[in-house]
Amino acid sequence: MLHFPKGFRVPKAYRHPHFLLLPTTPSQAVVEFVAILRERDQLHQLFRPDDVWPSANFSLSQHEADLEWQHAEFLAKRSFAYGLWSPDREPRFWGGVYLYPSVLPEVQVELFFWKVAEAPLTDSELEAELRTWLGKVWRWSEPRLPGRDGPWAEWPGVTYPW
């Protein structure tokens, strides 16, 4: 379970000079689905090593169901999924950012993210900005990034929401 400071309001957006985060909604299903299919190999390592998601048979309707679930989780404050967008007047979809509770009591939040190859920021730049945002806004000073903070073999296993 995620813990929040008293009176905390979940951010509805995060506007950074180099990117924009907006809560995922079913309305972005098609644009995100296209990006997911293009970045499938990278995504097989996002939530656990050699994950089968997204499978070769992953469909738009399955993705729409995933986005419905993510939206319900966001509203219930159980987990949070944000679309990563360009900061332009007409934003382009660049990827996803996910905040999940951990099964480890010492871990405040598990942070996962992915981005399309053409996004003009590096993983390390995005990670640094996300860590800063989580510390300042969410008051989570030490988010953990399974598979990035250390090898998957040393992580006890991601169990949320699976």
C-alpha positions as CSV (number, residue, x, y, z in Angstrom):
1,M,0.0,0.0,0.0
2,L,1.2,3.5,-0.9
3,H,1.4,6.1,1.9
4,F,0.8,9.8,1.4
5,P,1.3,12.9,3.5
6,K,-1.8,14.2,5.2
7,G,-3.9,16.3,2.8
8,F,-1.9,15.1,-0.2
9,R,-3.4,15.5,-3.7
10,V,-2.4,13.3,-6.4
11,P,-0.8,15.3,-9.3
12,K,-3.1,15.5,-12.3
13,A,-0.1,16.4,-14.4
14,Y,3.6,17.2,-14.3
15,R,4.9,19.8,-16.7
16,H,8.6,19.7,-17.1
17,P,10.5,21.8,-19.7
18,H,11.5,18.6,-21.5
19,F,8.4,16.4,-21.1
20,L,4.9,16.2,-19.8
21,L,3.3,13.5,-17.6
22,L,-0.5,13.0,-17.8
23,P,-2.5,10.3,-16.1
24,T,-3.2,7.4,-18.5
25,T,-6.7,7.2,-19.9
26,P,-8.5,4.9,-22.3
27,S,-8.5,7.8,-24.8
28,Q,-4.8,7.3,-25.5
29,A,-5.2,3.6,-26.3
30,V,-4.4,3.7,-30.0
31,V,-1.3,6.0,-29.8
32,E,0.1,4.1,-26.9
33,F,-0.6,0.7,-28.4
34,V,1.4,1.7,-31.5
35,A,4.3,2.7,-29.4
36,I,4.1,-0.4,-27.3
37,L,4.3,-2.6,-30.4
38,R,7.4,-0.6,-31.7
39,E,9.1,-0.9,-28.3
40,R,8.1,-4.5,-27.5
41,D,11.7,-5.8,-27.0
42,Q,12.5,-3.1,-24.4
43,L,9.2,-3.7,-22.6
44,H,10.0,-7.4,-22.1
45,Q,12.5,-6.2,-19.5
46,L,10.3,-3.5,-17.8
47,F,8.5,-5.3,-15.0
48,R,10.6,-8.4,-14.7
49,P,13.3,-10.1,-16.7
50,D,12.2,-11.7,-19.9
51,D,8.5,-10.8,-19.3
52,V,6.1,-12.1,-21.9
53,W,4.2,-8.7,-21.9
54,P,3.4,-7.5,-24.4
55,S,3.0,-10.9,-26.2
56,A,3.1,-11.3,-29.9
57,N,-0.7,-11.6,-29.8
58,F,-1.2,-8.5,-27.7
59,S,-4.3,-6.7,-29.0
60,L,-5.7,-3.2,-28.9
61,S,-8.7,-4.5,-26.9
62,Q,-6.3,-6.0,-24.3
63,H,-4.5,-2.7,-24.1
64,E,-7.8,-0.8,-23.7
65,A,-8.6,-3.1,-20.8
66,D,-5.2,-2.4,-19.3
67,L,-5.8,1.3,-19.5
68,E,-9.2,1.0,-17.9
69,W,-7.6,-0.9,-15.0
70,Q,-4.8,1.7,-14.7
71,H,-7.4,4.5,-14.7
72,A,-9.4,2.7,-11.9
73,E,-6.2,2.2,-9.9
74,F,-5.3,5.9,-10.2
75,L,-8.7,7.0,-9.0
76,A,-8.6,4.6,-6.1
77,K,-5.0,5.8,-5.2
78,R,-3.6,2.2,-5.3
79,S,-1.1,2.7,-8.2
80,F,-0.4,5.4,-10.7
81,A,0.2,5.3,-14.4
82,Y,1.2,8.4,-16.4
83,G,1.7,8.8,-20.1
84,L,5.0,10.4,-21.0
85,W,4.4,13.1,-23.6
86,S,6.5,15.7,-25.4
87,P,6.0,19.2,-23.9
88,D,4.8,20.6,-27.3
89,R,1.5,22.4,-27.9
90,E,0.4,19.3,-29.7
91,P,2.1,16.6,-27.6
92,R,3.5,13.4,-29.0
93,F,3.4,10.2,-27.0
94,W,6.8,9.1,-25.7
95,G,6.2,6.4,-23.2
96,G,4.9,5.5,-19.7
97,V,5.7,6.0,-16.1
98,Y,4.3,3.7,-13.4
99,L,4.2,4.1,-9.6
100,Y,3.4,0.8,-7.8
101,P,3.3,-0.1,-4.1
102,S,6.0,-2.6,-3.1
103,V,5.7,-5.9,-1.2
104,L,8.9,-4.8,0.6
105,P,8.0,-2.7,3.7
106,E,11.2,-0.7,3.5
107,V,10.4,0.5,-0.1
108,Q,8.2,3.6,-0.4
109,V,7.3,3.1,-4.1
110,E,8.5,1.1,-7.1
111,L,9.1,3.3,-10.2
112,F,9.0,1.9,-13.7
113,F,9.3,3.8,-16.9
114,W,9.8,3.3,-20.6
115,K,10.2,5.6,-23.6
116,V,10.2,5.4,-27.3
117,A,13.5,5.5,-29.1
118,E,12.9,8.9,-30.7
119,A,12.3,10.7,-27.3
120,P,15.0,13.3,-27.1
121,L,16.0,12.5,-23.5
122,T,18.1,9.7,-22.1
123,D,17.0,7.2,-19.6
124,S,19.3,8.7,-17.0
125,E,18.0,12.2,-17.5
126,L,14.4,11.0,-17.2
127,E,15.2,8.9,-14.2
128,A,16.8,11.8,-12.4
129,E,13.9,14.1,-13.1
130,L,11.4,11.5,-12.0
131,R,13.3,10.9,-8.8
132,T,13.3,14.7,-8.1
133,W,9.6,15.0,-8.8
134,L,8.8,12.0,-6.5
135,G,10.9,13.5,-3.7
136,K,9.5,17.0,-3.9
137,V,5.9,16.4,-4.8
138,W,5.1,13.0,-3.6
139,R,7.5,13.0,-0.6
140,W,9.0,9.7,-1.6
141,S,12.7,10.3,-1.2
142,E,13.9,6.9,-2.2
143,P,11.9,5.4,-5.0
144,R,13.2,2.0,-6.1
145,L,13.6,1.1,-9.7
146,P,13.6,-2.7,-10.0
147,G,15.9,-3.9,-12.7
148,R,17.6,-0.5,-12.9
149,D,18.9,0.1,-9.3
150,G,20.4,-3.3,-9.4
151,P,20.3,-6.5,-11.3
152,W,16.9,-8.3,-11.4
153,A,18.6,-11.3,-9.8
154,E,19.0,-9.3,-6.6
155,W,15.4,-8.0,-6.6
156,P,13.0,-10.2,-4.5
157,G,10.3,-10.0,-7.2
158,V,7.6,-7.7,-8.4
159,T,4.2,-8.9,-7.3
160,Y,2.0,-5.9,-7.9
161,P,-0.4,-6.0,-9.7
162,W,0.4,-9.5,-10.8
